[in-house]
Amino acid sequence: MHVLVIGAAGMIGRKLVEHLAGSPSVLGDGIARLTLADAVTPAVPETLRSITTALTIDLADGDPATRLIEGRPDVIFHLAAIVSGEAEADFDKGYAVNLDGTRALFEAIRREGQREPYRPRVLFASSIAVFGAPFPEVIGPDFFTTPLTSYGTQKAIAELLLADYSRRAIFDGVGIRLPTICVRPGAPNKAASGFFSNILREPLAGKEAVLPVSEDVRHWFASPRSAVGFFIHAATMDTSIIGPRRNLTMPGLSATVGEEIEALRRVAGDRAASLIRREPDPLIAGIVAGWPTNFDAGRAMKLGFRAENTFEEIIRIHIEDELAGVLP
């Protein structure tokens, strides 16, 4: 099996590759060839070095999709994206990568299939940002996608493309609408949602963090471990049971910022919680106000997708996976 991971240097991409390295047979037949691609050169796990090619490719530059598809990968994880805050600040870049780059990838698959029969499994990282206010109390599977950000719009258009290309049997696609992934390891990025992780990750490391919104802000969360699980399950499941609606809202946990902080206090104590500094940011608050807060993810759960039930669980996963199970 040839596996292609686009966006392999990003957080979910790194976690996914680590998981593949630890369990090479998790996709079924084992991995005979692995291609990792991103705008910066992805790291290659030592255990997979002999079968891995790492490519430095910018989806917005020229026609890299043709190069990625010429090896006819069987499973394609498309995780690459310009994140929400940056897509809102840089209109051209957001559309070039999140929309044009995605369509170029889909078209490269179509052209390869015209040359010789080819129908890979494509797993696309979408987002709950495809939904826009006003919201019902709980967003069900039939709620329409009317995004209120450029990032959400780009993802929503890509979802429609994925469904149509799958309907026409150009590829076998599944769109994974990710909750906000928390706690994200590493340095803060330009995502407008970054503070949700920052206010946990930094205090757990004994550092100050800035909270730019009020504590009553509610959102939908899952851990990086769950995110990897979503993609692995989508890559191996029987997609015939999904039907024509190929984009799925993933399970998650609805919680307020205040509930996040209280979970941090219960796990790491008052000192950790005291490291959060309140600095209201109207721009971030305005973006977040247009995001959904709670979902009925029953459809995805019936298909076998799973996530955490409590924020304490999310925090403990971060401590276990990123801090070797020990608080400083």
C-alpha positions, 0 to 999 in steps of 0.5 A: 500500500502506498500512503500519501500524507499532505500536510505531514509537517503540521500537528495532526500530520506529525501525530498521524505519521507517528501513529503509522510508524508505531503501527504500520499495519493499522491501515490493513495490508501494511505500508509498502511506500509512504510519501510525506509532503508539506510546505516545510520538509516533513520529519521522517520516522526512523522505523519507516525511513527505508520506504519514505519520501519527504517532499517540500511542496507548496500547494499554491505554487505551480502544479505540485498535485500532479507530482504527488499523484504520479506515484498513484497512492492508494490512501491520501490524507489531505491535511494541508491548510492555511489556518483560520486566522491567517486565511481571514487575514490573507484572502489570496493565500487562504483561497490559493491553498485551501480551495485552489490547492485542494481542487488541483489535487482532486483534478490530478487524481481525475487525470490519473484515472483517465490515463489508467483506472485509479480510485484512491481513498481520500481523507480530507481535513474539513472543519466545523467552521463550515457552519455559521450563525445563527445556530440552533442549540444543537447542530444536527446532521441536517443543518446547512453550511453557511460559513461566516469566515473565509476559512469556513467558506473554503472548507465548505466549497472543498466539501462539495467538491469531495462529495461530487468527485466521490459520487462520480467515482473519481475517488473514494472520499470522506470529509472529516469535520474536525472539532477544535483540536485541544490541547495542541502541542508545540508553539502557538500558531495563527489559528484564531482558535489557538487560545483554547490550547494555549490556556492549557498547554502553557500553564501545564508547562509552568508558563503564562498564557493569554485568554482573549475572550470571556470565560462563557465562550463555548466551543466543540473540542477533541484531542489530537489522539482522537483526531488521528483516530478519526482519520485512521477509522475513515481510511479503513472503514466500509465507505459504502455505508456512508451514502452520498453525504460524504462529509461527517461532523466528528464527535467531540465535547462541548465546553466553555472556556470557564469549564476548561479552566476548572478542568485544568485546576482539578488536574494541575491545581490552582497555581496552573490556573493562576497563570492565565492572564485575561487580555480581551481581543475584539478581533478574536472574540468577533471571529469566535462569536460566529462559531458553532458550540454544540453538535449532534454527532450521532451519525458519525458515532454510528459509523464508529467514530469516537472522542473524549467525554470530559475535559479532564480526559483531554488534559490527561491525554496531553500530559501523557503524550507530550509531558511523559505523564509528568507535570513540571 
